[in-house]
Amino acid sequence: MSRIDKVILATCALWATAWAMFVARPSGGVQLISMLLDLPFLAACLAALFLALKNWSARRLAAVVPLLACLLSPVIADAAGSKAHAVFLARSLPTFERVVARIESGEIAVPRSRSRLDLQQNQAGPAYAILAERDSTNGLTAVFLTGGGFPVRHDGCMYCRSSVIAPGSLAADWRHRRAIKPNWYEVSD
């Protein structure tokens, strides 16, 4: 394996690691690192394609190994990041359920209008912010924000007691909702 092949493989590994980290737990810092690695990754892909075409007759299958690494890096990174995100969500959900139970019991007050709850970090778990509101039927919606990115990207976990999402409500703000269990959704905008 030539030195350029090793550089291409290392670039693919770095980019894939950064992307998997962003998929697993989005943050502005990890997104910046991933974005800074996009140009070297693109250059590595182009170099791998050029070298595969140039060296095919001499190296045969060994000539396409770096190109395969470039093509498989996004698939592997996305799969690994998604798996890590699912584990993160599964570990965080019990903490979020405890907060919702405290709200439902009246220990934590939530007004009818949208508000940001001020909880200590050990009570909120991995959430950096908790937004909550009650609807006209006193149904609770609580959003636990756990990740973000550039320019304006948020994601997290949402509890919505009502099965009907009213326009203009906190629950309606999230374009992407995926049910993870009854009344609980993974959300992002």
N, C-alpha and C positions, 0 to 999 in steps of 0.2 A: 504494500500500500504506500503510495507516494505521500509526500508531505502535504501537498495541496488536498489530497483526499482526506487526510487527517484534519486539516483546517476546516474543510467543508463539514465533516462529521461533527466536529466540536461546535461549529456555529449552529448546526441543526439542533444539537443537544442543548445549548444555551438558550436558543430561541424557544424550543419546546418546553423547557423548564419554566421560563418566564411566562409563557402563555398558559401553561397548566396552572401555575400559581394564581394568575389573574382569573381564570375560570373558577378555580376552587374558592377563592375569596377576593373579590374585586376590591382594589384600592387604587387611588391615584398614583402612588409610588410604584407599585408593581406594574401598572399600566404604562407609566413612563419608561420603565426599564424595557418592557416588551416593545414599545414603540421605537426605542433607540436601537433595538436589535432587529427591527424589521428590514432596514436597508442592508445590513450585512447578510441577513438571511436570504433576501432577494438576490444579492450578488452571489451568494453561495449556490443558490438554485441555478442561476444562469451559468455559472462556472461549471457546475456538475453536468448540465445539459451539454455544454460545449465540449467538455472533456469526454463525456460518454460517446458523443458522435465522433470525435477525433480519434479516440483510442479503441473503438469497438473492434476493429480488425486485429489489433495486437493483444488486447486484454480480455475480450469477449465479456463474460458476465461480471468480471471484476470491474470493468469500466462503468457499469451502471449502478454499483453499490452506493456511491455518493448521491446519485440522482434518486434512487429509491429512498434513501434516508431523507432527502429533501421532500419528496412526495408524501412519505408516511409521517413525518414530524407533526404536521397539523392534526392529522387524524388521531395519532397516539396522544398528543398533548391535550386535545379536546376531551378524549375519553378519560384520561387520567384525571384531568381537572374536574370533570363532571362527577366522577366517582368520589374524589376528595370533597367536593362540594356537598354531595349527598351525605357523606359521613359527618361533615361539619353541621349540616342542618339537623341530622338525627341526634347529634349530641347537644345541640342548642335548644331543640324543641321542648324538652322537659322544663328548662328554665323559663321559657316563654309561657308555657302552660301554667306554671306557678304564679307568674305575674298576672295572667288573665284571671286565675282563680281568686287572687287578692282583689282585683278590680270588681269581679262579679260579687264577691262577698261584701263589698262596700269599704274595705280597708283602704283602698286607693280610690279617690274620687275622680270621676271623669265627667266633665260637663257635656251638654248637648252639642256645643260647637267643637270644632277640631281644636285639639290642644296638644302640646308637647308635655309628656310626663317627666317629672324630675325625680329619677330614682338613682340611688347610688350604683356605681358600676358593678358591685358584687350582686346586686339585685337584678340588674338588666342583663347580666351575662355578656355575650359577645355583641349585643346591640349597642350602637353608639347613640341611638336616639329611639324613642318610642312615641309614636303619634297615636292618639285615640280620640274617639267621639262616640256619642250615643245618637241613634236615630229617633224618629218620632215615636216609635214603639218601645223605646228604651233599649233597643238592641245595640250591643257593643261591637265596635270595629276597632282593632288595635293593630298597628303596623310596627314591627321591630326591624329597624334599618340596620343591616349588618355589613353592607358593602357599597362601594361607589366607584366612580371613575369620571373621565373627562369626556365631553364638556359638562353635561349634567346627566349623570347616571346614578341610579340608586337601585339597590336590591335588598331583599330581606324576606321576612316571613309575616303573614297577615292572618289574624284571627277575625272572622266575620260571622257573628251569630246568626244574622239574617241570611236566608237563602236567596233573597231578592236584593240585587245591588242597585240602589237608587241613583239616578243621574245626579252629579254634583257631590256625591258622598265621598268620604275618604277611600272607600273600597273601589269606587269608579275611577279614581286617579291612576290606577295601575293598569297599563296596557297589556302587560303580560302576567297572567295568573295561571298557576298550575296547582290543582288540588293535590295535597299530600296526605290528608286525612280529613274526616268530616269537620267542616268549619275552618280548616287551616289551609293556607295557600302559600306557595312560593311565589313572590312577586318581583317584578322589575319594571322600570320605565324605559 
